[in-house]
């Protein structure tokens, strides 16, 4: 049997799996018993005040007992570079030997930043970018309390520099947590608006991963399963209908985690570039910002990513006799704006912004590290066009 000389070779790819993961109701309260943490005696627990007030960290603290060397509970939304650097200094003084992060993406990313500073003794400004950390970090156990960012699986961290108003993005395999603990019990009391926005974040990760210039079969398989749980299995709708539904919460956590695995090596695209700059400028929650732009970015990307979108549509059974790509985009639009309730207009999501701000946002998005892997070239004019469509 001969092979055709005209057939193209598969595109080379590299995929590094994330750290270990365990999942199940109540597992967060047993984390101190896990083999990874048994040998560590001076553990820092990182969380935020709302998570602590909800009692979600109590079981973790009880499980670790006297091994808790310090508790940091003042993480803010989007993190804060200066605060993270101060925390790292305190962790050094406390001779911390491991970190457990309990919270959403901001908490887990802040823990990653803390460990990066601790390992390198450099400022976060010096560590920003692609593989600038290049160090062996202390073990990080990530216990998410939201289902969207997938930060417990990724090599990324995004922290806001409050002094400049910019978001700093860090990409390095050393940032991948050593252990992720997916405990659906921790999501039962999640505020509804957070449940909605974080689900959109997870879907955006899956869609952008599949369309990326770096997309590959392993990442696509992970992202397709993440999208299935969100668009077909309706884990968001089930979580909204019954916030105590542990199976729905577990499905939501797994969707976010799988999408996080996918973007580790396939990366993201123009939607995230726009979300980063608008989120930094107006304080829009990241999932909401992604929801504003995903559909328009998909429409622009369909010129190149159409086959990938069509394959996803067929895999999920979201098909149309006329146009599978259009059917997928319509399903994504309905999920974001009808099910999750994300505003359709930027002016509604960010009252502090003015239309005159849009050119500066487009210029800033042009420099975002997620833009180069978008399947279609987004220049400043196209970025501005999408911003104006959503204004």
KENUMI-736030 format. One line per 3 residues: for each residue x, y, z of N, C-alpha, C. Coordinates in steps of 0.02 Angstrom, whole numbers. Example, Ala and Ser with C-alpha at 12.3 -4.5 7.8 and 13.67 -1.06 7.14 Angstrom:
<atoms>
660:-284:390:615:-225:390:660:-165:390; 642:-112:354:684:-53:357:645:2:394
</atoms>
This chain:
<atoms>
43:-59:0:0:0:0:45:62:0; 38:103:-49:81:162:-55:46:223:-28; 85:270:-4:57:332:22:63:385:-31
18:432:-30:18:486:-79:71:537:-62; 113:553:-111:166:602:-100:139:672:-94; 75:682:-114:46:750:-111:15:765:-43
7:714:-1:-24:727:64:24:766:109; -3:812:147:38:853:191:55:815:254; 113:831:283:133:800:345:97:831:404
82:792:455:51:822:515:97:875:545; 66:928:570:105:982:600:138:959:665; 202:972:673:235:954:737:202:988:796
200:956:853:172:987:913:207:960:974; 198:994:1029:225:972:1093:171:982:1145; 161:932:1186:109:937:1238:138:911:1304
140:955:1353:163:936:1420:103:929:1466; 90:870:1492:32:862:1536:39:905:1599; -17:923:1627:-17:961:1689:1:914:1747
0:941:1808:17:901:1866:-36:850:1884; -27:817:1940:-76:768:1963:-142:801:1979; -196:764:1972:-262:790:1988:-302:736:2023
-339:757:2075:-386:713:2108:-453:749:2111; -507:712:2108:-573:743:2110:-622:703:2150; -666:738:2185:-717:704:2224:-743:749:2279
-805:737:2298:-836:777:2351:-800:767:2418; -781:822:2449:-750:820:2515:-675:812:2515; -644:806:2457:-572:793:2455:-530:851:2481
-555:912:2476:-516:969:2500:-501:963:2574; -545:933:2611:-535:927:2683:-488:871:2702; -461:836:2652:-413:782:2666:-345:798:2635
-336:859:2611:-276:874:2572:-211:864:2613; -214:877:2677:-154:868:2719:-131:797:2724; -176:750:2707:-159:678:2711:-128:652:2646
-129:693:2593:-104:670:2529:-28:665:2531; -3:616:2495:69:601:2496:111:663:2481; 89:703:2433:127:762:2413:142:808:2472
93:817:2516:100:866:2570:125:837:2636; 126:771:2642:143:741:2706:212:762:2731; 259:771:2686:328:785:2708:341:859:2720
292:902:2705:303:974:2714:275:997:2781; 314:1037:2815:298:1056:2884:282:1130:2892; 295:1171:2841:283:1243:2847:246:1267:2784
182:1254:2785:140:1266:2726:106:1334:2731; 108:1372:2677:70:1434:2672:3:1419:2638; -51:1442:2667:-117:1435:2636:-138:1504:2610
-154:1507:2545:-171:1570:2512:-244:1568:2492; -282:1620:2508:-352:1623:2492:-375:1695:2490; -440:1707:2487:-465:1776:2492:-517:1779:2547
-537:1839:2564:-581:1848:2622:-650:1816:2611; -676:1819:2549:-742:1791:2538:-741:1715:2543; -688:1684:2518:-682:1611:2523:-674:1591:2596
-634:1628:2633:-625:1612:2704:-690:1623:2743; -725:1678:2728:-788:1692:2763:-840:1638:2750; -838:1609:2690:-886:1556:2673:-867:1489:2705
-811:1487:2740:-790:1426:2774:-758:1374:2728; -742:1393:2666:-716:1345:2618:-644:1324:2632; -609:1363:2672:-540:1347:2687:-533:1309:2754
-588:1305:2791:-584:1276:2858:-560:1203:2857; -587:1164:2811:-567:1094:2808:-494:1085:2789; -470:1129:2745:-400:1127:2724:-355:1142:2784
-372:1194:2821:-332:1213:2879:-333:1157:2932; -391:1128:2943:-396:1074:2992:-354:1014:2971; -355:999:2906:-317:942:2881:-242:952:2888
-219:1014:2879:-147:1029:2885:-126:1037:2958; -172:1059:3000:-157:1066:3072:-99:1112:3086; -52:1090:3126:4:1132:3148:55:1145:3093
45:1113:3036:92:1125:2981:78:1190:2944; 25:1225:2961:10:1290:2930:57:1342:2960; 104:1365:2919:152:1415:2942:125:1486:2936
81:1497:2886:51:1563:2878:-13:1556:2836; -59:1602:2850:-122:1605:2813:-127:1674:2781; -131:1676:2715:-138:1739:2679:-209:1740:2651
-251:1787:2675:-321:1786:2655:-344:1852:2625; -297:1893:2600:-317:1958:2574:-302:1966:2499; -306:1911:2461:-298:1915:2389:-358:1953:2360
-344:1997:2312:-398:2037:2281:-409:2013:2209; -465:2033:2180:-481:2014:2111:-426:2036:2064; -407:1991:2018:-353:2001:1969:-285:2002:2001
-281:1989:2067:-216:1991:2100:-188:2062:2103; -130:2069:2132:-98:2135:2139:-23:2122:2144; 14:2143:2093:86:2127:2091:123:2148:2154
112:2210:2176:147:2234:2235:130:2194:2297; 66:2177:2304:45:2137:2362:75:2067:2359; 78:2038:2300:106:1971:2293:180:1971:2311
216:2023:2290:287:2027:2307:297:2035:2383; 252:2072:2416:256:2078:2489:242:2011:2523; 194:1974:2496:178:1908:2523:238:1861:2516
273:1866:2460:332:1823:2450:385:1838:2502; 393:1901:2519:442:1919:2570:423:1889:2637; 358:1891:2653:335:1862:2716:344:1786:2716
331:1755:2658:339:1682:2653:412:1662:2662; 457:1704:2637:528:1689:2645:547:1692:2720; 521:1743:2754:535:1750:2826:506:1691:2865
450:1665:2843:417:1610:2877:447:1542:2858; 495:1542:2813:528:1480:2791:477:1430:2764; 431:1454:2723:379:1412:2694:409:1359:2648
383:1298:2650:409:1245:2607:358:1218:2557; 296:1242:2559:245:1223:2510:188:1273:2516; 146:1277:2464:89:1323:2463:26:1287:2442
-28:1301:2476:-94:1276:2456:-137:1337:2441; -163:1341:2380:-206:1397:2360:-278:1373:2356; -323:1408:2392:-394:1390:2393:-433:1450:2369
-460:1446:2308:-496:1504:2281:-503:1500:2206; -523:1557:2178:-530:1562:2106:-464:1576:2071; -469:1598:2009:-409:1610:1970:-363:1662:2000
-390:1714:2029:-348:1767:2058:-307:1740:2116; -337:1697:2156:-301:1668:2213:-246:1622:2189; -263:1577:2143:-213:1529:2118:-157:1565:2081
-174:1615:2041:-122:1653:2005:-78:1692:2053; -107:1718:2106:-68:1755:2156:-19:1707:2190; -41:1646:2204:3:1596:2234:60:1579:2186
45:1574:2122:97:1561:2072:148:1618:2072; 123:1680:2073:168:1737:2074:211:1739:2136; 181:1723:2193:218:1720:2256:276:1671:2251
261:1612:2224:313:1560:2219:367:1579:2169; 348:1613:2115:398:1635:2066:446:1686:2096; 419:1734:2133:461:1784:2166:505:1751:2219
475:1706:2256:512:1671:2309:572:1632:2281; 561:1600:2223:614:1558:2193:669:1598:2160; 651:1657:2133:700:1695:2093:727:1756:2128
690:1779:2179:708:1842:2212:707:1901:2164; 664:1896:2114:656:1950:2065:586:1980:2072; 577:2040:2043:510:2070:2042:468:2037:1989
403:2043:1995:358:2015:1944:368:2049:1877; 385:2113:1876:398:2147:1813:455:2114:1775; 505:2090:1812:562:2057:1780:545:1987:1755
493:1957:1783:475:1888:1766:420:1883:1715; 391:1939:1695:335:1939:1648:356:1911:1580; 310:1876:1547:323:1852:1480:329:1777:1476
360:1754:1422:364:1683:1408:429:1654:1435; 422:1606:1481:478:1569:1510:534:1616:1535; 513:1666:1573:562:1711:1604:579:1690:1676
541:1643:1704:551:1622:1773:607:1570:1777; 598:1516:1740:651:1465:1732:681:1444:1799; 639:1423:1844:663:1404:1911:622:1346:1936
648:1313:1986:611:1260:2020:573:1291:2078; 507:1289:2075:466:1320:2126:448:1270:2180; 432:1296:2239:405:1253:2291:339:1223:2268
319:1165:2294:257:1133:2271:196:1177:2284; 152:1179:2235:89:1215:2241:31:1166:2233; -13:1165:2283:-75:1127:2279:-130:1177:2266
-166:1169:2211:-218:1217:2192:-287:1185:2201; -329:1219:2239:-397:1195:2253:-446:1248:2229; -472:1241:2168:-515:1293:2141:-584:1295:2174
-609:1355:2183:-677:1364:2210:-723:1395:2158; -697:1402:2096:-738:1422:2039:-722:1374:1982; -765:1374:1931:-757:1328:1875:-752:1368:1811
-691:1393:1797:-684:1433:1736:-612:1440:1713; -569:1465:1757:-502:1483:1735:-459:1422:1718; -470:1366:1753:-426:1309:1744:-355:1323:1768
-348:1375:1810:-281:1394:1834:-245:1338:1870; -284:1291:1898:-253:1235:1933:-218:1186:1886; -227:1197:1820:-196:1152:1771:-146:1187:1725
-142:1253:1729:-106:1289:1677:-37:1314:1697; 2:1332:1645:68:1362:1655:64:1438:1652; 4:1466:1658:-7:1538:1653:-23:1569:1721
-8:1632:1727:-33:1673:1782:-44:1743:1754; -98:1775:1775:-112:1844:1755:-124:1884:1819; -84:1936:1827:-89:1978:1887:-92:2052:1866
-130:2091:1901:-136:2161:1884:-83:2202:1920; -51:2245:1883:-3:2293:1911:-43:2357:1925; -64:2365:1987:-107:2422:2004:-72:2488:1994
-5:2488:1995:32:2551:1986:26:2577:1914; 22:2530:1865:19:2550:1795:-50:2539:1765; -91:2499:1798:-157:2483:1770:-156:2427:1720
-97:2397:1708:-91:2344:1659:-97:2275:1691; -114:2226:1650:-111:2157:1673:-46:2126:1649; -10:2095:1695:52:2061:1677:38:1987:1668
64:1959:1614:50:1890:1597:114:1850:1601; 111:1794:1635:169:1751:1646:154:1682:1617; 202:1656:1579:194:1590:1549:258:1550:1561
252:1497:1599:311:1456:1613:288:1388:1640; 314:1333:1614:293:1268:1639:302:1259:1714; 348:1295:1743:359:1288:1816:299:1313:1856
254:1350:1824:195:1376:1859:138:1325:1864; 145:1268:1830:92:1217:1834:91:1187:1905; 34:1191:1939:31:1163:2007:50:1089:2009
79:1069:2064:98:999:2073:37:954:2082; -16:982:2111:-77:944:2123:-137:989:2119; -188:967:2082:-252:1001:2080:-304:958:2116
-344:990:2158:-396:955:2196:-463:982:2173; -502:942:2139:-567:963:2112:-622:938:2158; -645:981:2202:-695:963:2252:-759:1003:2238
-811:971:2212:-872:1008:2194:-909:1039:2253; -896:1014:2313:-929:1041:2372:-912:1115:2381; -851:1135:2360:-829:1203:2369:-865:1252:2324
-902:1227:2274:-937:1271:2227:-1011:1281:2244; -1034:1244:2294:-1106:1246:2309:-1131:1316:2327; -1092:1354:2363:-1115:1421:2383:-1090:1476:2337
-1064:1459:2279:-1037:1509:2233:-1091:1557:2210; -1080:1623:2214:-1130:1671:2190:-1149:1657:2117; -1212:1668:2101:-1236:1650:2034:-1199:1688:1979
-1183:1752:1990:-1149:1789:1937:-1079:1763:1924; -1047:1736:1976:-981:1707:1967:-987:1640:1931; -1037:1600:1949:-1050:1537:1914:-1058:1549:1839
-1096:1600:1822:-1109:1615:1751:-1045:1638:1715; -1011:1686:1744:-953:1716:1710:-896:1665:1703; -884:1626:1754:-828:1578:1750:-842:1523:1700
-904:1503:1692:-921:1453:1641:-905:1480:1571; -918:1543:1560:-902:1574:1495:-826:1575:1485; -790:1588:1537:-717:1586:1533:-693:1517:1511
-719:1465:1542:-700:1397:1523:-716:1381:1451; -776:1402:1428:-794:1389:1358:-747:1426:1311; -730:1488:1329:-685:1527:1287:-617:1492:1280
-592:1465:1335:-529:1428:1332:-534:1370:1283; -589:1333:1286:-598:1276:1241:-601:1297:1168; -641:1348:1154:-650:1370:1084:-586:1399:1056
-551:1441:1095:-489:1471:1069:-434:1419:1062; -433:1370:1105:-383:1316:1100:-392:1278:1034; -453:1263:1017:-467:1224:957:-449:1262:894
-457:1329:895:-444:1370:836:-372:1392:830; -334:1388:883:-266:1415:886:-220:1389:831; -171:1430:814:-119:1408:767:-80:1349:794
-78:1342:860:-41:1287:892:-86:1228:910; -147:1228:887:-193:1173:903:-163:1106:880; -175:1055:921:-150:988:904:-200:937:931
-194:874:910:-247:825:926:-260:816:1001; -208:817:1043:-219:806:1114:-258:865:1144; -235:925:1130:-270:984:1156:-341:988:1130
-351:971:1066:-418:973:1037:-464:923:1070; -438:864:1086:-480:814:1120:-501:839:1189; -454:868:1225:-469:895:1291:-521:952:1287
-510:997:1239:-555:1054:1232:-624:1033:1208; -626:982:1165:-691:958:1141:-733:930:1197; -702:892:1242:-739:865:1299:-761:921:1346
-718:972:1354:-738:1029:1396:-800:1063:1366; -798:1074:1300:-855:1107:1267:-918:1064:1270; -909:997:1267:-967:953:1271:-1004:961:1338
-966:964:1392:-998:971:1458:-1035:1037:1465; -1010:1088:1431:-1042:1154:1436:-1100:1163:1387; -1089:1144:1324:-1139:1158:1272:-1190:1102:1263
-1173:1041:1282:-1218:984:1270:-1245:956:1336; -1200:945:1383:-1222:916:1447:-1252:967:1494; -1248:1032:1475:-1283:1085:1511:-1264:1091:1585
-1199:1084:1600:-1180:1087:1670:-1193:1156:1701; -1189:1210:1661:-1205:1276:1688:-1279:1280:1705; -1322:1262:1658:-1394:1265:1670:-1413:1224:1731
-1384:1165:1738:-1399:1122:1796:-1375:1153:1861; -1316:1185:1858:-1290:1218:1919:-1334:1277:1939; -1360:1313:1889:-1404:1370:1904:-1472:1347:1930
-1496:1293:1902:-1562:1267:1923:-1560:1240:1994; -1504:1208:2012:-1496:1180:2079:-1423:1189:2100; -1407:1243:2135:-1338:1257:2154:-1307:1202:2198
-1348:1159:2227:-1322:1105:2269:-1309:1040:2230; -1321:1041:2165:-1312:982:2123:-1237:968:2115; -1211:921:2154:-1139:908:2154:-1115:879:2087
-1157:841:2054:-1137:814:1989:-1128:870:1938; -1174:918:1939:-1168:975:1893:-1107:1016:1908; -1094:1026:1973:-1034:1065:1993:-970:1028:1974
-971:962:1982:-912:922:1964:-900:925:1888; -954:923:1849:-947:928:1776:-919:996:1757; -941:1048:1792:-916:1116:1778:-842:1121:1793
-822:1094:1851:-751:1094:1869:-709:1056:1818; -734:999:1795:-697:959:1747:-692:995:1680; -745:1029:1659:-743:1067:1597:-688:1119:1599
-686:1156:1654:-634:1208:1662:-565:1177:1664; -559:1121:1698:-493:1089:1705:-469:1062:1638; -512:1029:1601:-493:1003:1535:-473:1059:1488
-511:1113:1488:-493:1170:1445:-427:1200:1466; -413:1201:1532:-348:1225:1555:-292:1182:1529; -301:1116:1531:-251:1070:1502:-239:1087:1429
-293:1100:1392:-288:1113:1320:-247:1176:1306; -263:1230:1341:-229:1294:1325:-157:1295:1349; -137:1248:1391:-68:1245:1412:-20:1243:1353
-39:1207:1300:6:1200:1243:-23:1226:1178; -88:1234:1173:-117:1261:1112:-124:1337:1115; -122:1363:1176:-127:1435:1187:-196:1462:1168
-201:1530:1161:-266:1562:1154:-268:1606:1092; -305:1662:1095:-311:1703:1035:-336:1773:1048; -367:1802:997:-386:1873:997:-438:1889:1050
-482:1842:1065:-533:1855:1116:-500:1871:1182; -451:1831:1201:-416:1844:1264:-377:1909:1262; -348:1926:1205:-312:1989:1199:-358:2048:1213
-418:2046:1185:-467:2099:1196:-492:2098:1268; -502:2038:1295:-527:2032:1364:-477:2059:1414; -413:2046:1402:-361:2069:1449:-361:2145:1453
-363:2179:1396:-356:2252:1398:-419:2286:1423; -477:2260:1405:-539:2290:1430:-548:2275:1504; -528:2215:1525:-533:2198:1596:-488:2242:1638
-427:2254:1613:-380:2296:1651:-403:2368:1653; -432:2392:1598:-452:2463:1595:-515:2478:1635; -561:2430:1637:-626:2444:1667:-646:2397:1723
-602:2352:1742:-618:2306:1796:-673:2256:1780; -680:2239:1716:-730:2190:1696:-706:2121:1717; -747:2081:1750:-727:2012:1766:-706:1975:1702
-654:1934:1707:-624:1905:1648:-673:1864:1606; -716:1825:1639:-764:1785:1601:-813:1829:1563; -834:1884:1594:-880:1931:1561:-845:1962:1500
-782:1982:1509:-745:2013:1453:-737:1964:1396; -722:1901:1411:-717:1851:1357:-784:1843:1322; -838:1842:1360:-903:1833:1331:-924:1889:1284
-899:1948:1296:-914:2005:1253:-887:1996:1182; -829:1962:1176:-793:1963:1112:-789:1895:1077; -806:1841:1110:-793:1775:1081:-830:1764:1015
-893:1782:1012:-932:1769:951:-904:1808:892; -888:1871:902:-862:1911:847:-793:1886:825; -752:1865:872:-687:1837:854:-696:1772:816
-742:1730:836:-755:1668:799:-776:1682:727; -818:1732:718:-840:1749:650:-781:1770:606; -736:1810:635:-677:1831:597:-631:1771:585
-625:1727:633:-579:1671:628:-604:1616:582; -668:1616:566:-697:1561:527:-664:1553:460; -633:1605:433:-598:1600:369:-543:1547:372
-508:1544:429:-454:1495:437:-475:1437:483; -513:1452:534:-530:1401:584:-596:1365:569; -626:1381:512:-690:1349:494:-690:1273:499
-639:1239:471:-638:1166:477:-635:1141:549; -598:1176:591:-594:1156:662:-661:1167:697; -693:1224:682:-759:1237:711:-810:1185:687
-807:1169:622:-855:1120:595:-845:1052:626; -782:1033:636:-768:968:668:-795:967:739; -786:1022:775:-813:1026:843:-889:1021:842
-921:1057:796:-994:1055:791:-1018:983:779; -984:948:734:-1004:878:720:-993:834:780; -937:844:815:-922:804:875:-975:813:929
-1002:873:933:-1051:888:985:-1123:879:962; -1131:864:899:-1199:857:872:-1234:923:863; -1196:977:860:-1225:1044:848:-1216:1059:774
-1263:1034:734:-1254:1038:662:-1314:1070:628; -1302:1094:568:-1354:1124:528:-1348:1096:458; -1403:1086:424:-1401:1061:356:-1362:1108:310
-1362:1171:329:-1329:1220:286:-1258:1237:305; -1246:1246:370:-1181:1273:391:-1166:1253:463; -1122:1204:472:-1106:1181:540:-1070:1235:580
-1028:1275:547:-992:1329:581:-1041:1380:609; -1090:1399:568:-1140:1447:591:-1181:1418:649; -1194:1353:646:-1232:1321:701:-1192:1324:766
-1127:1311:762:-1085:1314:822:-1083:1384:850; -1073:1434:806:-1069:1503:829:-1135:1524:862; -1191:1502:833:-1256:1518:862:-1264:1486:930
-1239:1424:938:-1244:1390:1003:-1200:1426:1055; -1141:1448:1035:-1097:1485:1080:-1129:1551:1099; -1159:1586:1051:-1192:1650:1064:-1248:1640:1115
-1289:1588:1105:-1345:1575:1151:-1319:1558:1221; -1265:1520:1225:-1238:1501:1290:-1214:1564:1327; -1177:1606:1293:-1147:1665:1325:-1200:1716:1346
-1244:1732:1300:-1288:1789:1312:-1357:1770:1339; -1382:1711:1322:-1447:1690:1346:-1441:1649:1411; -1399:1598:1410:-1392:1556:1469:-1352:1590:1524
-1292:1615:1506:-1249:1646:1556:-1267:1718:1570; -1304:1750:1525:-1327:1818:1537:-1274:1871:1532; -1221:1859:1493:-1169:1909:1483:-1196:1965:1439
-1184:2028:1456:-1209:2083:1414:-1183:2078:1343; -1222:2103:1296:-1200:2104:1227:-1160:2167:1210; -1163:2217:1253:-1131:2281:1238:-1077:2297:1290
-1020:2319:1265:-965:2338:1308:-985:2395:1354; -1024:2441:1328:-1044:2499:1369:-1086:2478:1429; -1122:2422:1423:-1163:2398:1479:-1120:2362:1530
-1068:2327:1507:-1024:2291:1552:-973:2336:1586; -958:2393:1553:-906:2438:1579:-929:2510:1574; -973:2533:1618:-999:2601:1615:-944:2654:1620
-887:2636:1649:-833:2686:1657:-796:2700:1592; -803:2656:1542:-770:2667:1478:-808:2717:1436; -770:2751:1393:-799:2796:1343:-782:2770:1274
-822:2787:1225:-808:2764:1157:-741:2790:1133; -721:2848:1159:-655:2875:1140:-597:2833:1165; -610:2788:1213:-558:2745:1240:-541:2686:1194
-585:2671:1147:-577:2610:1107:-513:2608:1066; -491:2662:1033:-428:2657:996:-368:2639:1039; -366:2666:1100:-310:2649:1145:-313:2576:1166
-374:2550:1176:-381:2480:1194:-359:2434:1137; -376:2453:1075:-354:2413:1017:-278:2413:1012; -248:2470:1023:-174:2475:1020:-143:2431:1074
-172:2431:1134:-145:2390:1188:-154:2316:1174; -212:2296:1145:-225:2226:1130:-176:2199:1078; -151:2243:1036:-103:2223:984:-39:2194:1014
-24:2212:1076:37:2190:1109:26:2129:1154; -36:2105:1158:-52:2050:1203:-19:1985:1179; 11:1946:1225:46:1885:1204:0:1830:1179
-66:1836:1189:-111:1785:1163:-129:1798:1090; -114:1856:1064:-134:1873:995:-98:1833:941; -33:1821:947:3:1788:892:-22:1718:875
-54:1683:921:-77:1615:905:-149:1615:879; -179:1673:870:-245:1676:839:-240:1653:766; -287:1615:741:-281:1587:673:-282:1640:618
-316:1696:629:-320:1751:581:-280:1810:610; -245:1846:567:-206:1903:591:-254:1960:610; -251:1979:672:-289:2036:697:-242:2096:701
-250:2143:655:-210:2204:661:-249:2254:703; -221:2313:711:-253:2363:754:-322:2382:729; -329:2386:663:-393:2406:634:-447:2353:648
-429:2289:643:-479:2236:655:-497:2233:729; -447:2241:772:-462:2243:844:-510:2300:861; -497:2357:831:-541:2415:843:-610:2403:815
-614:2369:758:-679:2354:728:-721:2310:774; -690:2259:805:-727:2215:851:-749:2254:913; -705:2297:939:-723:2338:997:-783:2382:980
-782:2412:921:-838:2457:902:-902:2418:890; -897:2358:863:-958:2317:853:-991:2303:920; -951:2293:971:-978:2275:1037:-992:2336:1080
-972:2395:1057:-983:2454:1099:-1057:2466:1112
</atoms>
